[in-house]
Amino acid sequence: MARFFPFMLLAVIAYGVTVAAMGVPLSRELLNVGLPSGTAFVLTVSELLLAISTVVLFFEIMNATSAKSSSILNHGLSMVVFIACGLIFLFIPGFGTGTFMIITLMALVDVIAGYSISILTARRDMTFGNNE
């Protein structure tokens, strides 16, 4: 079951729970640390959500490299997540932010990378001899 689960859905759910359900502002500071350079490193809710989404995207792309038949279902579900993100971004209050737009773009990258990796893998598997 985990093979075809679209992990980008976890990033969307994290955003929805944090911002829409709990009402946490994206600009809320979570961490403020002084660096040796004298600069203060400030981590906001928005930046944490984007960092989590980036890690999730990495695992999603790694999952896309699978040549199993379940990967086709994963690509289809990833497309559903991307379309849902686009619609949510446009029509649901609280989701029309730059942070959620970037999460939506990550979902698009997941879809494009998944299909591209599958096509390249299938083409490589079908190559015989020195043909490219």
Residue, then its C-alpha position, 0 to 999 in steps of 0.5 A: m500500500a505504501r508503494f502507491f501512496p502519494f506522499m505529497l498528500l502528507a505535505v498538503i495535510a500538514y499545511g491544512v492542519t497547521v494553517a487552516a484547521m489550527g489557524v497558526p499564522l504562516s509568519r509565526e516564529l518557531l525558532n530564533v537562533g543567533l549564528p556565529s556570523g552575528t545574524a539571527f536565524v529565524l524559522t517561521v511556520s511557512e519555512l518549516l512547512l516548505a522544508i517538510s514538503t521538500v523532504v517529502l518531495f525527495f521521498e516521492i521522487m525516490n519512490a517514482t524510480s520503482a519499475k513496479s506496476s504499482s508506480i502507475l497507480n502512484h503517478g495517477l494518484s500524484m496527478v489527483v493530488f496536484i489537481a486537488c492542490g490547484l483547486i484548493f489554492l484557487f477556491i479555499p480560503g486560507f490556502g491561497t498563499g505563496t507557501f501553498m502555491i510552492i507546495t502545489l508546484m512541488a506536487l507538479v514537479d512530483v507528477i512530471a518527475g514520476y512520468s519522466i522517470s517512468i518513460l526514461t526507464a521504460r525506454r532504457d529497458m526497451t533498448f537493444g544493442n547500441n540503439e538509443 
